[in-house]
Amino acid sequence: MVVFYILTPVALLLAGLGVAGFLWSVRNGQYDDVETPAIRILIDDEDGGPTT
């Protein structure tokens, strides 16, 4: 039963860190463009690719 007194604050702390990380990423624009990365692989490069 004592373990619940330890695990509950730890779980709340981890949940708070997850929410804080999510809010930080939203405020910094990480989710502004969700369409382009999915179709970027389909777009041909203009230069023809890497040269060796």
N, C-alpha and C positions, 0 to 999 in steps of 0.2 A: 504494500500500500504506500510505502514511503517513496517508491520509485515514481509514482504519479506526481508527487510534489516536485520532482526534478524534471520529469519529462514534459509536463504541461508548460512551464515557462520556456523550455528549450524549443518545443514545437511552436509556441507563439512567437518566439524570437525568429525562428527560421521562416515562418509565414510572413512576418513583418518585413524581413529582408527580401523575400520574393516579391512582395507588393511594392516595396521601395525600388527594387531593380526594374520592375515593370513600369512604374511611373517615370523613372529616370529615362528609360528607353523611349517612352512615348513623348516626353518633353524634348528629347534631343532629336526627334524626327526619324527614328528607326523604322517606323511603320508608315511613312508618308507614301512611298511608292511600292505597292505590293504586286503590281502587274508586270513591270519591266523585267525583274530578275527571272521570271518564269519563261519569258519569250526571248530573252537575250541569247540563248543558245541556238535559236533558230535563225538569227540574223547573221548574214555572211559578213566577214571582215572585208574592208575595202583594200587593204594592202596585200591580201593573198595569204596571210599566215606568216609564221616565223621563218626566217632564212637561216640556213646553216652554212 
